Amino acid sequence: MSGALSPAVGWEGALLWALVLLPAVAGGVLTLSGGGRRPAGTYERPGGTGRTAPALAVAVAAVTLALAVAAALTRPSARTGFVAGGPLALAVDGLSAVVIVTVAAVGLLVLVFAAADVRAERPRFFGLMLLFVAAVLVTATATTLTALLLAWEVMGATSYALIAFHWRANEAVAAGTTAFLTTRAGDLGLYLAAGAALAAAAGAPEPLSLDALAALDRPWLHLAAVGVLAAAFGKAAQLPFSFWLSKAMLGPSPVSALLHSAAMVAMGGYLLLRLRPLLEAAGWATTAAAWGGALTALALGAVALAQPELKQLLAASTAAQLGFVVLAAGAGGLAGGTAHFAAHAAVKALLFLAAGHWLATRGTDTLSALRGAARRPWPAGLPFVVGALALAGVPPLSLWATKDEILAAVDAPALYGVTLAAVTLSALYAGKALGLLLRPAPTGAPAREPGPGLTRGAPLALLALGAAVLGALALPPLAGELKRSLGVSGEPSAGPALVLGTAVLALVAALLAAVFAARLPEPGWARAWLHLGTAAHALAVRPTLTAAHALARFDDAVLHRAALGAAGAVRRLAAWAWAVDRSGVDRLVQGVADGTRRLGELARRPQTGQLHHYYAQALTLLAAAVLLLLLLR
């Protein structure tokens, strides 16, 4: 292992290292400087890190955004030794350029909002958020499995800490645990892919390069594809992993805004866009990704439509919208998937932050109790309306054009029909939220509600601007530039008939859902997230616990008793050996010693020092020798 950076790192490499290390180091320092535990809802002492943590985090995020823009323009690469055949290698290309700017921009705006929203344990919160952003940036720029796995692990660990940020509440800790364990189950796929790469490319100079995965020999190629799909589906909350997103809502609203928009969940879709060549080489994997994404978009769209709480609706819509990105990776619509990634990040961050504002001011996120919330105050209501219309796919807002680009890449009729149904559901659940929140406030509601203020309002306004205009990435001329940057100039684009048809479909569906919002069906199977959590408990958790309990009983009844029995037998054997040693070995040694001593005494007696005695002894020995010779003849 060679952990030091090469002394020949150029300014472009230094730029890339600065991009990922600045938020990582600052986040680590803030996290460790938080001091002892304080009662929930209290400020840190004046003058301490609690006052400076938000400003420092926002400043670091702003510099990180500037570095991300510079890296997107210069396309740097950097590497350092880590393990044999697997260096920590990073690079910025057309795909990662879009992603790192999106992540850094959304991260900055979320942190600005959080500066006014988060009141307790600020150093720990802002430190973890910066570490989270750093892990996502490394994930987006990694070119080797070692770098990807390192960032993937840190991203999962910090997401657990952020979801369970209110650690005094058992529900929050349980939610973080559910998210962590569910995504970890999928994460094992990356280790499977790494093992397949090492087995297939033994002796290659860099067997863990991401670009080398598509060239693996069979069956290692298929194992790598299975692993990558499992890891991506787990992180992106695609079926059957989707249920963990429902629990993740117990974290602070800024955490939900970042996690659901440009960070952890989105990285599952990004991974499949990045490894599209591997999916193509495996053949079946493109079909699996396309159908998995389309069915998730459809099923979780139905789940979103049935939710009575705003944050739960938005959570289900995250899995559904990331399903379109996964579909794009499988169907070959990389440009549409990349544009949808960026536009969805702005839309979802905006909607979650607005929901967090209302949760703080009204104390609830139940849709029926939020009637009139989008009507006043307008600094929160107007951005939410823009974001919800964009989520519905209403033209000319962003997700209308990006979904069309993805649809243009779908050539199988059945898959096209499922995708079009999912697009319709997007308009329905977004229209439902709009219809309820734009209705007149209930009787008895306060005439004036606190506005978001500048610190909260500015991020909402900027994100609304992004939700309105980022669809330009899927429209000429930017669509052509994006395709050239991604190296997919031959991908199809949406024609006028498709553009017009989806526009009318989204408008009609959103309008009907808004008008009949209170009467839209909420079937129990969809409201309960397809009972995926129950199924996971029955099929995975319960058998695992049953096996664990059986093993524990076996340990108590067999292994524990065997260990105690063996210990007793060893103790008895030791006692017997001690007795044998004392009564046998010791006596034998003592006897040998005594005999040797007596022989020595006998051998010393003839040594008188008188010469005539020695002569007599010599004659006696000579006579004995002669006698012995005579007898032996």
Backbone hydrogen bonds, N-H to C=O, Kabsch-Sander energy under -0.5 kcal/mol:
donor,donor_aa,acceptor,acceptor_aa,energy
3,G,1,M,-0.5
9,V,6,S,-1.5
14,A,10,G,-2.5
15,L,11,W,-2.0
16,L,12,E,-1.8
17,W,13,G,-2.5
18,A,14,A,-2.6
19,L,15,L,-1.9
20,V,16,L,-1.5
21,L,17,W,-2.8
22,L,18,A,-2.1
24,A,20,V,-0.9
25,V,21,L,-3.3
26,A,22,L,-2.3
27,G,23,P,-2.3
28,G,24,A,-2.3
29,V,25,V,-2.5
30,L,26,A,-2.5
31,T,27,G,-2.5
32,L,28,G,-2.1
33,S,29,V,-1.2
34,G,31,T,-0.8
42,T,39,P,-1.4
48,G,45,R,-2.2
51,R,48,G,-1.1
52,T,48,G,-1.1
53,A,49,T,-2.5
56,L,52,T,-2.8
57,A,53,A,-2.8
58,V,54,P,-2.7
59,A,55,A,-2.4
60,V,56,L,-2.6
61,A,57,A,-2.6
62,A,58,V,-2.3
63,V,59,A,-2.3
64,T,60,V,-2.5
65,L,61,A,-2.2
66,A,62,A,-2.0
67,L,63,V,-2.6
68,A,64,T,-2.5
69,V,65,L,-2.4
70,A,66,A,-2.2
71,A,67,L,-2.7
72,A,68,A,-2.5
73,L,69,V,-1.6
74,T,70,A,-2.1
75,R,71,A,-2.6
78,A,90,L,-2.7
80,T,88,L,-1.5
81,G,4,A,-0.5
83,V,86,G,-1.2
86,G,83,V,-2.3
88,L,80,T,-2.6
89,A,87,P,-1.1
90,L,78,A,-3.4
91,A,141,T,-2.4
92,V,76,P,-2.2
93,D,91,A,-0.5
94,G,485,S,-0.5
97,A,93,D,-2.2
98,V,94,G,-1.2
99,V,95,L,-1.8
100,I,96,S,-3.0
101,V,97,A,-1.5
102,T,98,V,-2.0
103,V,99,V,-3.0
104,A,100,I,-2.5
105,A,101,V,-2.5
106,V,102,T,-2.6
107,G,103,V,-2.6
108,L,104,A,-2.1
109,L,105,A,-2.1
110,V,106,V,-2.5
111,L,107,G,-2.1
112,V,108,L,-2.2
113,F,109,L,-2.1
114,A,110,V,-2.6
115,A,111,L,-1.5
116,A,112,V,-0.6
116,A,113,F,-1.2
117,D,113,F,-1.0
118,V,114,A,-2.9
119,R,117,D,-0.5
121,E,42,T,-0.5
125,F,121,E,-2.2
126,F,122,R,-3.0
127,G,123,P,-2.2
128,L,124,R,-2.4
129,M,125,F,-2.3
130,L,126,F,-2.1
131,L,127,G,-2.3
132,F,128,L,-2.4
133,V,129,M,-2.4
134,A,130,L,-2.5
135,A,131,L,-2.4
136,V,132,F,-2.0
137,L,133,V,-2.4
138,V,134,A,-2.2
139,T,135,A,-2.3
140,A,136,V,-2.3
141,T,137,L,-1.3
142,A,138,V,-1.5
143,T,89,A,-2.6
144,T,89,A,-0.7
145,L,208,L,-3.3
147,A,87,P,-0.5
148,L,144,T,-2.3
149,L,145,L,-3.0
150,L,146,T,-2.2
151,A,147,A,-2.2
152,W,148,L,-2.8
153,E,149,L,-2.3
154,V,150,L,-2.0
155,M,151,A,-2.8
156,G,152,W,-2.0
157,A,153,E,-2.5
158,T,154,V,-2.7
159,S,155,M,-1.9
160,Y,156,G,-1.8
161,A,157,A,-2.0
162,L,158,T,-2.2
163,I,159,S,-2.7
164,A,160,Y,-2.4
165,F,162,L,-1.4
167,W,165,F,-2.1
169,A,166,H,-1.8
170,N,168,R,-0.6
173,V,169,A,-1.8
174,A,170,N,-2.6
175,A,171,E,-2.4
176,G,172,A,-2.5
177,T,173,V,-2.4
178,T,174,A,-2.6
179,A,175,A,-2.5
180,F,176,G,-2.7
181,L,177,T,-2.9
182,T,178,T,-2.3
183,T,179,A,-2.3
184,R,180,F,-2.3
185,A,181,L,-1.8
186,G,182,T,-1.2
187,D,183,T,-2.4
188,L,184,R,-1.3
189,G,186,G,-2.2
190,L,187,D,-1.6
191,Y,187,D,-0.9
192,L,188,L,-1.9
193,A,189,G,-2.5
194,A,190,L,-2.4
195,G,191,Y,-2.6
196,A,192,L,-2.4
197,A,193,A,-2.4
198,L,194,A,-2.4
199,A,195,G,-2.4
200,A,196,A,-2.4
201,A,197,A,-2.1
202,A,199,A,-0.5
204,A,201,A,-2.3
208,L,85,G,-1.3
209,S,206,E,-1.4
210,L,143,T,-2.5
211,D,143,T,-0.5
212,A,209,S,-0.8
213,L,210,L,-1.1
215,A,212,A,-1.1
216,L,213,L,-1.5
220,W,217,D,-0.6
221,L,217,D,-1.6
223,L,219,P,-2.0
224,A,220,W,-2.5
225,A,221,L,-2.1
226,V,222,H,-2.5
227,G,223,L,-2.4
228,V,224,A,-2.5
229,L,225,A,-2.4
230,A,226,V,-2.3
231,A,227,G,-2.4
232,A,228,V,-2.6
233,F,229,L,-2.8
234,G,230,A,-2.1
235,K,231,A,-2.1
236,A,232,A,-2.7
237,A,234,G,-0.8
238,Q,233,F,-2.4
241,F,238,Q,-2.9
244,W,241,F,-1.3
245,L,242,S,-1.7
246,S,243,F,-1.0
247,K,243,F,-0.9
248,A,244,W,-1.5
249,M,246,S,-0.8
250,L,247,K,-1.7
251,G,248,A,-1.4
255,V,252,P,-0.7
256,S,252,P,-1.9
257,A,253,S,-2.6
258,L,254,P,-2.1
259,L,255,V,-3.1
260,H,256,S,-2.3
261,S,257,A,-0.7
262,A,258,L,-0.8
263,A,258,L,-1.7
265,V,259,L,-1.7
266,A,259,L,-0.5
267,M,263,A,-1.7
268,G,264,M,-0.7
268,G,265,V,-1.1
269,G,265,V,-0.8
270,Y,266,A,-2.2
271,L,267,M,-2.3
272,L,268,G,-1.3
273,L,269,G,-1.9
274,R,270,Y,-2.9
275,L,271,L,-2.1
276,R,273,L,-1.0
278,L,275,L,-0.5
279,L,275,L,-1.7
280,E,276,R,-2.5
281,A,277,P,-2.4
282,A,278,L,-2.0
283,G,279,L,-1.2
284,W,282,A,-2.0
286,T,279,L,-0.8
286,T,283,G,-1.0
287,T,283,G,-0.8
288,A,284,W,-2.3
289,A,285,A,-2.5
290,A,286,T,-2.5
291,W,287,T,-2.7
292,G,288,A,-2.5
293,G,289,A,-2.7
294,A,290,A,-2.4
295,L,291,W,-2.8
296,T,292,G,-1.8
297,A,293,G,-2.5
298,L,294,A,-2.0
299,A,295,L,-3.1
300,L,296,T,-2.7
301,G,297,A,-0.7
302,A,298,L,-1.7
303,V,299,A,-1.8
304,A,300,L,-2.5
305,L,301,G,-2.1
306,A,302,A,-1.1
306,A,303,V,-0.6
307,Q,304,A,-1.2
310,L,365,D,-3.5
313,L,309,E,-2.1
314,L,310,L,-2.5
315,A,311,K,-2.3
316,A,312,Q,-2.4
317,S,313,L,-2.0
318,T,314,L,-1.5
319,A,315,A,-1.5
320,A,316,A,-2.0
321,Q,317,S,-3.2
322,L,318,T,-2.7
323,G,319,A,-1.2
324,F,320,A,-0.8
324,F,321,Q,-0.7
325,V,321,Q,-1.0
326,V,322,L,-2.5
327,L,323,G,-2.6
328,A,324,F,-2.3
329,A,325,V,-2.0
330,G,326,V,-1.9
331,A,327,L,-3.1
332,G,328,A,-1.5
333,G,328,A,-2.5
334,L,332,G,-0.5
337,G,333,G,-2.7
338,T,334,L,-2.5
339,A,335,A,-2.5
340,H,336,G,-2.4
341,F,337,G,-2.1
342,A,338,T,-2.0
343,A,339,A,-2.6
344,H,340,H,-2.8
345,A,341,F,-1.6
346,A,342,A,-1.5
347,V,343,A,-2.3
348,K,344,H,-3.1
349,A,345,A,-2.0
350,L,346,A,-1.9
351,L,347,V,-2.3
352,F,348,K,-2.3
353,L,349,A,-2.1
354,A,350,L,-2.3
355,A,351,L,-2.3
356,G,352,F,-2.3
357,H,353,L,-2.1
358,W,354,A,-2.1
359,L,355,A,-2.2
360,A,356,G,-1.9
361,T,357,H,-2.2
362,R,358,W,-3.1
363,G,358,W,-0.6
363,G,359,L,-1.1
364,T,358,W,-0.6
367,L,308,P,-2.8
369,A,366,T,-0.6
370,L,366,T,-0.9
370,L,367,L,-0.8
371,R,368,S,-0.7
372,G,436,L,-0.6
373,A,370,L,-2.6
374,A,437,L,-1.8
375,R,372,G,-1.3
375,R,437,L,-0.5
376,R,372,G,-1.2
380,A,377,P,-1.3
381,G,377,P,-2.3
382,L,378,W,-2.4
384,F,380,A,-1.6
385,V,381,G,-2.3
386,V,382,L,-2.2
387,G,383,P,-2.6
388,A,384,F,-3.0
389,L,385,V,-2.5
390,A,386,V,-2.2
391,L,387,G,-2.5
392,A,388,A,-2.0
393,G,389,L,-0.6
393,G,390,A,-1.1
394,V,389,L,-2.3
397,L,394,V,-1.5
398,S,467,A,-2.1
400,W,397,L,-1.1
401,A,397,L,-0.8
401,A,398,S,-0.7
402,T,398,S,-1.5
403,K,399,L,-1.5
404,D,400,W,-1.4
405,E,401,A,-1.8
406,I,402,T,-1.7
407,L,403,K,-2.7
408,A,404,D,-2.1
409,A,405,E,-0.6
409,A,406,I,-1.1
410,V,406,I,-0.5
410,V,407,L,-1.3
411,D,409,A,-0.5
416,Y,412,A,-2.6
417,G,413,P,-2.4
418,V,414,A,-2.1
419,T,415,L,-2.3
420,L,416,Y,-2.6
421,A,417,G,-2.1
422,A,418,V,-2.1
423,V,419,T,-2.3
424,T,420,L,-2.0
425,L,421,A,-2.1
426,S,422,A,-1.8
427,A,423,V,-1.5
428,L,424,T,-1.9
429,Y,425,L,-2.8
430,A,426,S,-1.9
431,G,427,A,-2.3
432,K,428,L,-2.3
433,A,429,Y,-1.8
434,L,430,A,-2.3
435,G,431,G,-3.0
436,L,432,K,-2.1
437,L,433,A,-2.3
438,L,434,L,-1.9
439,R,436,L,-0.6
445,A,442,P,-1.9
456,R,452,P,-0.8
457,G,453,G,-3.3
458,A,454,L,-2.6
460,L,456,R,-1.5
461,A,457,G,-2.5
462,L,458,A,-2.5
463,L,459,P,-2.6
464,A,460,L,-2.1
465,L,461,A,-1.9
466,G,462,L,-2.1
467,A,463,L,-2.7
468,A,464,A,-1.5
469,V,465,L,-2.1
470,L,466,G,-2.4
472,A,469,V,-2.2
473,L,470,L,-1.8
474,A,471,G,-2.1
475,L,472,A,-1.5
478,L,475,L,-0.5
479,A,475,L,-2.2
481,E,477,P,-1.6
482,L,478,L,-2.8
483,K,479,A,-2.2
484,R,480,G,-2.2
485,S,481,E,-2.3
486,L,482,L,-2.0
487,G,483,K,-0.8
488,V,483,K,-2.8
491,E,488,V,-2.0
499,V,495,G,-2.4
500,L,496,P,-2.7
501,G,497,A,-2.6
502,T,498,L,-2.6
503,A,499,V,-1.6
504,V,500,L,-2.3
505,L,501,G,-2.5
506,A,502,T,-2.7
507,L,503,A,-2.3
508,V,504,V,-2.7
509,A,505,L,-2.6
510,A,506,A,-2.6
511,L,507,L,-2.3
512,L,508,V,-2.6
513,A,509,A,-2.5
514,A,510,A,-2.3
515,V,511,L,-2.3
516,F,512,L,-2.6
517,A,514,A,-0.8
519,R,516,F,-1.4
520,L,516,F,-0.5
520,L,517,A,-1.0
526,A,523,P,-0.5
527,R,523,P,-2.9
528,A,524,G,-2.2
529,W,526,A,-1.7
530,L,525,W,-2.0
531,H,528,A,-1.5
532,L,529,W,-2.3
535,A,531,H,-2.6
536,A,532,L,-2.9
537,H,533,G,-2.2
538,A,534,T,-2.5
539,L,535,A,-3.2
540,A,536,A,-2.3
541,V,536,A,-2.1
542,R,537,H,-4.2
544,T,540,A,-1.9
545,L,541,V,-2.9
546,T,542,R,-2.9
547,A,543,P,-2.7
548,A,544,T,-2.4
549,H,545,L,-2.9
550,A,546,T,-2.5
551,L,547,A,-2.6
552,A,548,A,-2.3
553,R,549,H,-2.5
554,F,550,A,-2.6
555,D,551,L,-2.5
556,D,552,A,-2.5
557,A,553,R,-3.2
558,V,554,F,-2.8
559,L,554,F,-1.5
560,H,555,D,-4.0
562,A,558,V,-3.1
563,A,559,L,-2.7
564,L,560,H,-2.6
565,G,561,R,-3.4
566,A,562,A,-3.0
567,A,563,A,-2.3
568,G,564,L,-2.4
569,A,565,G,-2.7
570,V,566,A,-2.7
571,R,567,A,-2.4
572,R,568,G,-2.6
573,L,569,A,-2.8
574,A,570,V,-2.5
575,A,571,R,-2.1
576,W,572,R,-2.6
577,A,573,L,-2.7
578,W,574,A,-2.2
579,A,575,A,-2.4
580,V,576,W,-2.9
581,D,577,A,-2.3
582,R,578,W,-2.5
583,S,579,A,-3.3
584,G,580,V,-2.5
585,V,580,V,-1.7
586,D,581,D,-3.4
588,L,584,G,-2.7
589,V,585,V,-2.7
590,Q,586,D,-2.6
591,G,587,R,-3.1
592,V,588,L,-2.8
593,A,589,V,-2.3
594,D,590,Q,-2.8
595,G,591,G,-3.1
596,T,592,V,-2.5
597,R,593,A,-2.3
598,R,594,D,-2.5
599,L,595,G,-2.7
600,G,596,T,-2.2
601,E,597,R,-2.0
602,L,598,R,-2.8
603,A,599,L,-2.8
604,R,600,G,-1.1
605,R,601,E,-1.0
605,R,602,L,-0.5
607,Q,604,R,-1.1
608,T,606,P,-2.2
614,Y,610,Q,-1.3
615,Y,611,L,-2.0
616,A,612,H,-2.2
617,Q,613,H,-2.1
618,A,614,Y,-2.2
619,L,615,Y,-2.5
620,T,616,A,-2.3
621,L,617,Q,-2.4
622,L,618,A,-2.4
623,A,619,L,-2.6
624,A,620,T,-2.3
625,A,621,L,-2.2
626,V,622,L,-2.4
627,L,623,A,-2.5
628,L,624,A,-2.2
629,L,625,A,-2.1
630,L,626,V,-2.4
631,L,627,L,-2.3
632,L,628,L,-1.7
633,R,629,L,-0.8
633,R,630,L,-0.6
